[in-house]
Amino acid sequence: MRIILRPSGEAAAEQRFAGRRSGMNKSKLQSVILRTLVYTAAFITFGVLICLIAYILIKGIPNLSLDLFSFEYNSENVSLFPALINTVVMTALSLVIAVPLGVFSAIYLVEYAKRGNKIVGLIRLTAETLSGIPSIVYGLFGFLLFVTAFSWGYSLLAGAFTLVIMILPVIMRTTEEALKAVPDTFREGSFGLGAGKLRTVFKIVLPSAVPGILAGVVLSVGRIVGETAALIYTAGTVAQIPSGLFGSGRTLAVHMYALWSEGLNTNQSYATAVVLLIIVVILNAASSALAKKISSK
């Protein structure tokens, strides 16, 4: 005969308590490990950023001079002013074309296209794929299409259209996620008050998604300002302010690369990096302030 010994009520409760305590200790250990990994990654990222900024400032600030901001470039002053003007023109032209296309495409995908549509899935997959293509590939494509096939030559327009293809997936995907983040109750409330689809999108949904859209625009501006490979093959490297959009001109990033590759004006290259860094910081601060102002309204 087999005798089965069952624990008493107190022994069973003690076993359950010990099991819970063991599970809590294991969960707490995992939480500590994950928190340590997160803090370590954040510290390393912040440290690399600080070291990079400090290196640029230490190397570049002593080399800043008024000659660098002369209106015309020559071999003596190595002025960055023409490149600065070209950067502003290139950025404005690219955003004027890319932002409406990206925002309206995202509005269609989120608000009008049927959910589960295979074409919509293909478009999203294509956008994500284009985001990971190296910039040199965009440069070669822009050279073959805009410079050669369209006979635009090395020009600001060819460079701008190449950049549009580069930043369009970023703007479209960030806008799409910003629109998805808007609660459906906003749309339902607007429909309940008698507003139509178009009015709801442009009066309710789109203003609520502006901070997220601006984040995508800021990322795009950063990529435009810091791009070199794509512009060398499309916009050219002429260190002058072109007379029109079909003229060739270099941006600040290309100017910095050209000075460094020549090996004769490396100090001025560091100074150009400082100016480029200041421009990016100002643009980020301005976009953040604009997003907060729009959100408060």
Protein Blocks (a to p, Z undefined) as FASTA:
>chain_A
ZZdddddfklmmmmmmmmmmmmmmmmmmmmmmmmmmmmmmmmmmmmmmmmmmmmmmmmmm
mmgcfklmgfbdcfklopaklmmmmmmmmmmmmmmmmmmmmmmmmmmmmmmmcghiaklm
mmmmmmmmmmmpcfklmmmmmmmmmmmmnonopafklmmmmmmmmmmmmmmmmmmmmmmm
pcfklmmmmmmnopafklmmmmmmmmmmmmmmmmmmmmmmmmmmmpmklmmmmnopadcd
cfbfkbccddfklmmmmmmmnopammlmmmmmmmmmmmmmmmmmmmmmmmmmmmmZZ
